[in-house]
């Protein structure tokens, strides 16, 4: 039971990428899904979270207005559309399951310990 993130690559500053998160061995319908990222030498940071039915979405401050999380339960896939990319968005991006999205105050708005079914991430590099 694992998630697999894909769609990473090299993008120019100001460019766009769309990440996908697919499940193998289970259905995503009953789970909220979060996207995290981890840059070299930094802690894993929660980026966004979407409720199980897609009705509620949450974003950390640094990506609000630039990233959009969505899901297609029929395809058992969650997406992260990333626009207006910045060099500081460079990181390995991961997706993971949780019961409900919960945002905390402070810089780190999501807690990795509340998520599971982590899979291999996908590398996003934003550079000119």
Secondary structure, DSSP 8 states (H G I E B T S, - for coil): -EEEEE--EEE-TT--EEEEEEEESS-STT-EEEEEEE-TTS--EEEEEE-TTS--EEE-GGGTTTEEEEEEGGGTEEEEEE-S--GGG-EEEEEEEESS----SSS--S-GGG-B-----EEEEE--
